[in-house]
């Protein structure tokens, strides 16, 4: 019995050992097969589309390009940009990426721009270009004029609220007018739109190319309407224009305003400041007033075209002033501040042509149709037919009253009459008597 038990125990252990060897072999073999079938990670790829290597740049430069991953573009983790040997900074976007470089903060010399992409496991090869920075110096007395156009219209996440590319096209028309008729130097004109990219289908589609890559008539500065770009651009204008007593500034801002559309009486703005969206933030009238407070120029035209934007001009409705608690600080002596709608009303825009009030204001200005228009009763605008009221040119104020009257009397525009544009005219000085002189853009 003992021998048989020992024999049985031996046989059982022999079988267990054999089974263990077989299982170990199979696991090892299977594991080996898995390792052999796993494909190695492939390095991502990055390229720079704009600017070209060894060109001269100035102002805001939107460095842009493409990136891809042979393992699938969804695996792309980031794109980073470096100026010379400084630290790496994240670009915006992945397969189509961009990086805003403010060359005003750098001296006039040659810089190496490096770009790399990552899939989270390894980096691409580094792409580099060399760019020469050469920012223009203001030496001509006729070039002491600056213009900035700011519009953010096509947020990618919400097609229902998109305003199309009409604001961009109108801004370019106004910029061309100031250059051709007003003597504005192209180097002193800045246009910030969306995130700096043009999108297909009038803004409703995917990114195509950057504003700077587009073919355009004048070599003005283009960029995205981000908070950083807006601040950098305004600070540049303030710094340069404050050097000259005869400086002239034109500021145009267009986008959605912030308010309550269900409140048809006050738009929810009775106890709030007016606000306007830019690409990555919201700016209140008071914040803009703080940004512009260092600006010393005594000839400034500011137009804000958005819903519920009257607070930027410190007006509510019927040209009545806002409460002292909600003053923006933007209207100052030497400034004309125009709001396309009252603080309590919506504004309107065409997705292909731009905001309605600005279209009418610019029409009156460029065609000469606004020559002779005056405030009239309740500042609703009045056309003077007598020749003594006309001088063959159109002022900022005349263009305002032309647009104001057209909105209130043109039958084709009757659905937009509730806009009620507002103006706060303190040019050349504060007070009705001392602001009787009109502002003509481009005139010394």
C-alpha positions as CSV (number, residue, x, y, z in Angstrom):
1,X,0.0,0.0,0.0
2,X,2.8,2.5,0.8
3,X,4.7,1.7,-2.4
4,X,1.5,2.1,-4.4
5,X,0.9,5.5,-2.7
6,X,4.4,6.6,-3.5
7,X,4.0,5.5,-7.1
8,X,0.7,7.4,-7.4
9,X,2.2,10.5,-5.8
10,X,5.2,10.3,-8.2
11,X,2.9,9.9,-11.2
12,X,0.7,12.8,-10.2
13,X,3.7,15.1,-9.7
14,X,5.2,14.1,-13.0
15,X,1.9,15.0,-14.7
16,X,1.8,18.4,-12.9
17,X,5.4,19.2,-13.9
18,X,4.6,18.3,-17.5
19,X,1.5,20.4,-17.5
20,X,3.4,23.4,-16.0
21,X,6.1,23.1,-18.7
22,X,3.5,23.0,-21.4
23,X,1.6,26.0,-20.0
24,X,4.8,28.0,-19.5
25,X,5.8,27.2,-23.1
26,X,2.4,28.3,-24.5
27,X,2.4,31.5,-22.5
28,X,5.9,32.3,-23.5
29,X,5.2,31.6,-27.1
30,X,1.9,33.5,-27.1
31,X,3.6,36.5,-25.4
32,X,6.3,36.3,-28.0
33,X,3.7,36.4,-30.8
34,X,2.1,39.5,-29.2
35,X,5.4,41.3,-29.0
36,X,6.1,40.5,-32.6
37,X,2.7,41.7,-33.8
38,X,2.9,45.1,-31.9
39,X,3.9,47.9,-34.3
40,X,6.5,50.4,-33.0
41,X,5.3,54.0,-32.5
42,X,6.1,56.2,-35.5
43,X,7.5,59.7,-35.0
44,X,5.0,62.6,-35.7
45,X,5.7,65.1,-38.4
46,X,5.5,68.9,-38.3
47,X,6.0,71.6,-40.9
48,X,6.0,75.5,-41.1
49,X,3.8,77.0,-43.8
50,X,4.1,80.7,-42.9
51,X,6.2,82.8,-42.9
52,X,8.7,81.6,-45.5
53,X,12.3,81.1,-44.4
54,X,14.6,84.1,-44.4
55,X,11.9,86.8,-44.9
56,X,11.6,90.1,-43.1
57,X,8.6,90.5,-40.7
58,X,7.2,93.1,-38.4
59,X,4.4,93.7,-35.9
60,X,2.2,90.7,-35.0
61,X,3.4,87.6,-36.9
62,X,1.2,84.5,-37.0
63,X,3.5,81.6,-37.5
64,X,1.5,78.7,-38.8
65,X,1.8,75.2,-40.3
66,X,0.6,71.6,-40.2
67,X,1.3,68.5,-38.2
68,X,0.4,64.8,-38.6
69,X,1.1,61.5,-37.1
70,X,1.5,58.3,-39.2
71,X,-0.2,56.4,-36.4
72,X,-3.3,58.6,-36.8
73,X,-3.7,62.3,-36.3
74,X,-5.9,61.7,-33.3
75,X,-2.7,60.7,-31.5
76,X,-1.2,64.2,-31.9
77,X,-0.8,65.7,-28.4
78,X,0.7,69.1,-29.0
79,X,2.7,71.5,-31.2
80,X,5.3,73.8,-29.6
81,X,7.2,76.8,-30.9
82,X,10.5,78.3,-29.7
83,X,12.1,81.6,-30.4
84,X,15.9,81.3,-30.5
85,X,17.0,79.3,-27.5
86,X,14.1,80.4,-25.3
87,X,11.6,78.0,-23.8
88,X,9.0,76.1,-25.8
89,X,5.5,77.6,-26.0
90,X,2.3,75.7,-27.0
91,X,0.8,76.6,-30.3
92,X,-3.0,76.8,-30.9
93,X,-4.3,73.8,-32.8
94,X,-2.7,70.5,-33.9
95,X,-3.1,69.4,-37.5
96,X,-3.4,73.1,-38.4
97,X,-1.6,75.0,-35.8
98,X,-0.6,78.7,-35.3
99,X,1.4,80.8,-32.9
100,X,1.2,84.6,-32.4
101,X,4.5,86.2,-32.1
102,X,4.6,89.9,-31.1
103,X,7.8,91.2,-32.6
104,X,7.4,94.6,-31.0
105,X,8.8,93.0,-27.9
106,X,12.0,92.0,-29.7
107,X,14.8,94.0,-31.3
108,X,15.5,94.3,-35.0
109,X,17.7,91.3,-35.8
110,X,17.5,87.7,-37.1
111,X,15.7,85.1,-35.1
112,X,15.5,81.3,-35.3
113,X,12.0,79.9,-35.1
114,X,11.8,76.2,-34.1
115,X,8.7,74.0,-34.1
116,X,8.1,70.5,-32.9
117,X,5.1,68.2,-32.5
118,X,4.4,65.4,-30.1
119,X,2.2,62.3,-30.0
120,X,2.7,61.9,-26.2
121,X,5.4,59.3,-26.7
122,X,8.1,61.1,-28.7
123,X,8.7,64.4,-30.5
124,X,9.0,65.0,-34.2
125,X,12.1,66.3,-35.8
126,X,12.5,70.0,-35.1
127,X,11.6,72.3,-38.1
128,X,13.4,75.7,-38.2
129,X,13.2,78.9,-40.1
130,X,15.1,82.2,-39.8
131,X,13.2,85.5,-39.7
132,X,14.5,89.0,-39.7
133,X,12.5,91.4,-37.5
134,X,12.4,95.0,-38.8
135,X,9.7,97.2,-37.3
136,X,9.1,100.5,-39.0
137,X,10.1,103.7,-37.3
138,X,7.6,106.6,-37.3
139,X,9.4,109.5,-38.9
140,X,6.9,111.0,-41.4
141,X,4.6,113.6,-39.8
142,X,1.8,112.4,-42.0
143,X,1.9,108.9,-40.5
144,X,0.8,109.9,-37.0
145,X,-2.5,108.0,-37.6
146,X,-3.3,104.6,-36.3
147,X,-6.3,102.3,-36.9
148,X,-7.3,99.1,-35.3
149,X,-10.2,96.8,-36.3
150,X,-11.3,94.1,-33.8
151,X,-13.9,91.4,-34.7
152,X,-14.6,87.9,-33.5
153,X,-17.5,86.4,-35.3
154,X,-17.2,82.6,-35.8
155,X,-16.7,80.6,-32.7
156,X,-16.3,77.0,-33.9
157,X,-18.4,75.4,-31.2
158,X,-21.7,77.2,-32.0
159,X,-22.8,77.6,-35.6
160,X,-26.1,79.2,-34.6
161,X,-24.3,82.3,-33.2
162,X,-21.8,82.7,-36.0
163,X,-21.7,86.1,-37.7
164,X,-19.8,85.0,-40.8
165,X,-16.9,86.8,-42.5
166,X,-18.9,90.0,-43.3
167,X,-17.2,91.9,-40.5
168,X,-13.8,91.0,-41.9
169,X,-14.6,92.2,-45.4
170,X,-16.1,95.5,-44.0
171,X,-13.1,96.1,-41.8
172,X,-10.8,95.6,-44.9
173,X,-12.9,98.1,-46.8
174,X,-12.7,100.7,-44.1
175,X,-9.0,100.1,-43.7
176,X,-8.5,100.7,-47.4
177,X,-10.5,103.9,-47.2
178,X,-8.4,105.2,-44.3
179,X,-5.2,104.4,-46.2
180,X,-6.3,105.8,-49.5
181,X,-8.3,108.8,-48.3
182,X,-7.0,109.4,-44.8
183,X,-3.3,109.1,-45.2
184,X,-3.0,106.2,-42.7
185,X,0.3,104.3,-43.2
186,X,-0.2,100.6,-43.8
187,X,2.2,99.8,-41.0
188,X,-0.1,101.7,-38.6
189,X,-3.2,99.7,-39.5
190,X,-4.1,96.5,-37.5
191,X,-6.9,94.1,-38.2
192,X,-7.7,91.4,-35.7
193,X,-10.3,88.8,-36.7
194,X,-11.5,85.6,-35.1
195,X,-8.5,83.5,-34.1
196,X,-6.5,84.6,-37.1
197,X,-7.9,81.9,-39.4
198,X,-10.2,82.1,-42.4
199,X,-12.8,79.3,-42.4
200,X,-14.7,77.8,-45.3
201,X,-18.3,78.4,-46.0
202,X,-18.2,82.1,-44.9
203,X,-17.0,81.1,-41.4
204,X,-19.2,78.1,-40.9
205,X,-16.6,75.5,-42.1
206,X,-13.1,74.3,-41.2
207,X,-10.0,76.4,-41.0
208,X,-8.4,77.0,-44.4
209,X,-5.5,79.5,-44.1
210,X,-4.5,82.3,-41.8
211,X,-5.3,85.9,-42.4
212,X,-1.6,86.6,-43.0
213,X,-1.4,83.9,-45.7
214,X,-4.2,85.4,-47.7
215,X,-3.5,87.7,-50.7
216,X,-4.6,91.2,-49.6
217,X,-4.4,94.6,-51.2
218,X,-2.5,96.4,-48.5
219,X,0.3,95.2,-46.3
220,X,-1.4,95.8,-43.0
221,X,-1.0,93.8,-39.8
222,X,-3.3,90.9,-39.4
223,X,-3.9,88.6,-36.4
224,X,-6.5,86.9,-34.2
225,X,-8.9,88.9,-31.9
226,X,-7.5,87.3,-28.8
227,X,-7.2,89.2,-25.5
228,X,-3.3,89.1,-25.7
229,X,-3.3,90.4,-29.3
230,X,-5.9,93.2,-28.5
231,X,-3.9,94.3,-25.5
232,X,-0.5,94.1,-27.2
233,X,-1.9,96.1,-30.2
234,X,-3.6,98.8,-28.1
235,X,-0.5,99.2,-26.0
236,X,1.7,99.5,-29.1
237,X,-0.7,102.2,-30.5
238,X,-0.8,104.0,-27.1
239,X,3.0,104.0,-26.8
240,X,3.7,105.2,-30.3
241,X,0.8,107.8,-30.7
242,X,1.6,109.4,-27.3
243,X,4.9,110.6,-28.8
244,X,3.0,113.0,-31.1
245,X,0.7,115.9,-30.3
246,X,-1.1,115.5,-33.7
247,X,-1.9,111.8,-33.4
248,X,-5.2,110.5,-34.7
249,X,-6.7,107.1,-33.6
250,X,-9.6,105.1,-35.1
251,X,-10.9,102.1,-33.2
252,X,-13.6,99.8,-34.5
253,X,-14.9,96.7,-32.5
254,X,-17.6,94.3,-33.7
255,X,-19.0,91.1,-32.3
256,X,-21.8,89.8,-30.1
257,X,-22.8,91.9,-27.1
258,X,-23.8,90.3,-23.8
259,X,-27.4,90.7,-22.7
260,X,-30.7,89.1,-22.0
261,X,-32.8,88.8,-25.2
262,X,-35.8,87.8,-23.2
263,X,-35.8,91.1,-21.5
264,X,-37.3,93.3,-24.2
265,X,-37.2,96.5,-22.0
266,X,-33.6,96.7,-20.7
267,X,-31.9,93.7,-22.1
268,X,-30.9,92.8,-18.6
269,X,-28.4,95.7,-18.6
270,X,-30.1,98.1,-16.2
271,X,-27.6,97.3,-13.4
272,X,-24.8,96.0,-15.6
273,X,-22.0,97.4,-17.8
274,X,-22.1,96.8,-21.5
275,X,-19.9,93.9,-22.6
276,X,-18.6,92.6,-25.9
277,X,-17.1,89.2,-26.8
278,X,-13.6,88.8,-28.3
279,X,-12.3,85.4,-29.4
280,X,-11.2,84.1,-26.0
281,X,-12.7,86.5,-23.5
282,X,-15.4,89.1,-22.8
283,X,-14.5,92.8,-22.5
284,X,-16.7,95.2,-20.5
285,X,-17.0,98.9,-21.3
286,X,-15.2,99.7,-18.0
287,X,-12.3,97.4,-18.8
288,X,-11.9,99.0,-22.3
289,X,-11.9,102.3,-20.6
290,X,-9.1,101.2,-18.3
291,X,-7.1,99.9,-21.2
292,X,-7.5,103.2,-23.1
293,X,-6.9,105.5,-20.1
294,X,-3.2,106.1,-20.9
295,X,-4.1,107.2,-24.5
296,X,-3.2,110.9,-24.8
297,X,-4.4,111.6,-28.4
298,X,-6.9,114.5,-28.7
299,X,-8.4,113.1,-31.9
300,X,-10.0,109.6,-31.4
301,X,-13.0,108.0,-33.0
302,X,-14.2,104.8,-31.3
303,X,-17.1,102.7,-32.8
304,X,-18.5,99.7,-31.0
305,X,-21.0,97.6,-33.0
306,X,-22.8,95.0,-31.0
307,X,-26.0,94.2,-29.1
308,X,-26.5,96.2,-25.9
309,X,-23.3,98.2,-26.4
310,X,-24.6,101.7,-25.5
311,X,-22.6,101.6,-22.2
312,X,-19.3,102.0,-24.2
313,X,-20.5,105.5,-25.1
314,X,-21.9,106.0,-21.6
315,X,-25.5,106.1,-23.0
316,X,-28.6,104.1,-22.2
317,X,-31.4,105.0,-24.5
318,X,-32.7,108.2,-26.1
319,X,-29.2,109.6,-25.7
320,X,-29.7,109.5,-21.9
321,X,-26.5,109.0,-19.9
322,X,-25.7,105.9,-17.9
323,X,-25.6,106.0,-14.1
324,X,-22.4,107.2,-12.5
325,X,-22.0,103.7,-11.1
326,X,-21.8,102.2,-14.6
327,X,-19.6,104.8,-16.4
328,X,-17.1,103.3,-18.8
329,X,-14.5,106.0,-18.7
330,X,-14.1,105.8,-22.5
331,X,-15.6,109.2,-23.4
332,X,-13.0,111.9,-22.8
333,X,-12.2,115.3,-24.3
334,X,-11.0,114.8,-27.9
335,X,-12.9,111.6,-28.3
336,X,-16.1,110.6,-30.2
337,X,-17.5,107.3,-28.9
338,X,-20.3,105.7,-31.0
339,X,-22.4,102.7,-30.0
340,X,-24.3,101.0,-32.8
341,X,-27.2,100.1,-30.4
342,X,-28.5,101.5,-27.1
343,X,-27.5,99.8,-23.9
344,X,-31.0,98.2,-23.8
345,X,-31.4,97.1,-27.4
346,X,-30.0,94.4,-29.9
347,X,-27.9,95.2,-32.9
348,X,-28.0,93.5,-36.3
349,X,-25.5,92.2,-38.8
350,X,-25.2,90.6,-42.2
351,X,-23.1,87.5,-42.3
352,X,-21.7,88.4,-45.7
353,X,-21.5,92.2,-45.5
354,X,-21.0,93.0,-41.8
355,X,-22.8,94.9,-39.0
356,X,-25.7,97.0,-40.2
357,X,-25.0,100.3,-38.4
358,X,-21.3,100.3,-39.5
359,X,-22.3,99.6,-43.1
360,X,-24.6,102.6,-43.1
361,X,-22.0,104.8,-41.2
362,X,-19.3,103.9,-43.7
363,X,-21.7,104.3,-46.7
364,X,-22.4,107.9,-45.6
365,X,-18.7,108.6,-45.1
366,X,-17.2,107.1,-48.3
367,X,-19.9,108.2,-50.8
368,X,-20.3,111.7,-49.4
369,X,-24.1,111.1,-48.9
370,X,-23.8,112.2,-45.2
371,X,-22.5,115.7,-46.0
372,X,-24.8,118.2,-44.3
373,X,-26.4,115.8,-41.8
374,X,-26.9,117.3,-38.4
375,X,-28.2,116.1,-35.0
376,X,-31.7,117.4,-35.3
377,X,-34.4,116.8,-32.6
378,X,-33.3,114.3,-29.9
379,X,-30.2,113.7,-32.0
380,X,-32.2,111.4,-34.3
381,X,-30.4,112.9,-37.4
382,X,-31.6,115.5,-39.8
383,X,-30.6,116.2,-43.4
384,X,-29.9,119.9,-44.3
385,X,-30.6,120.6,-47.9
386,X,-29.2,124.2,-47.9
387,X,-25.7,124.5,-49.4
388,X,-24.4,126.4,-46.4
389,X,-24.5,123.2,-44.3
390,X,-22.4,121.3,-46.9
391,X,-18.7,121.6,-47.4
392,X,-17.9,118.7,-49.8
393,X,-16.6,116.3,-47.1
394,X,-18.1,114.1,-44.4
395,X,-17.3,114.2,-40.7
396,X,-17.5,111.3,-38.2
397,X,-20.6,113.0,-36.7
398,X,-22.3,113.5,-40.0
399,X,-21.9,109.9,-40.9
400,X,-23.4,108.9,-37.6
401,X,-26.5,111.1,-38.1
402,X,-26.9,109.8,-41.7
403,X,-26.9,106.2,-40.4
404,X,-29.2,107.2,-37.5
405,X,-31.8,108.8,-39.7
406,X,-31.7,106.1,-42.3
407,X,-32.4,103.5,-39.6
408,X,-35.4,105.4,-38.3
409,X,-36.9,106.4,-41.7
410,X,-35.9,103.9,-44.4
411,X,-38.9,101.5,-44.9
412,X,-36.5,98.7,-46.0
413,X,-34.9,98.9,-42.6
414,X,-37.9,99.3,-40.4
415,X,-37.4,96.0,-38.6
416,X,-34.1,97.3,-37.3
417,X,-35.4,100.6,-35.9
418,X,-35.2,99.5,-32.3
419,X,-31.3,99.5,-32.4
420,X,-31.2,103.2,-31.5
421,X,-27.5,104.0,-32.1
422,X,-25.9,106.4,-29.5
423,X,-23.1,109.0,-29.7
424,X,-21.0,110.7,-27.1
425,X,-19.2,113.6,-28.8
426,X,-16.5,115.3,-26.8
427,X,-14.4,116.4,-29.8
428,X,-12.6,118.6,-29.5
429,X,-13.7,119.3,-26.0
430,X,-16.3,118.3,-23.4
431,X,-19.7,120.0,-23.5
432,X,-22.2,120.7,-26.3
433,X,-20.9,124.3,-26.9
434,X,-17.3,123.2,-27.0
435,X,-17.8,120.1,-29.1
436,X,-19.4,121.9,-32.1
437,X,-16.3,121.4,-34.2
438,X,-16.5,118.2,-36.3
439,X,-14.0,115.5,-36.7
440,X,-12.7,114.7,-40.1
441,X,-10.6,111.6,-40.4
442,X,-7.3,112.1,-42.1
443,X,-7.2,115.8,-41.6
444,X,-4.6,117.6,-39.5
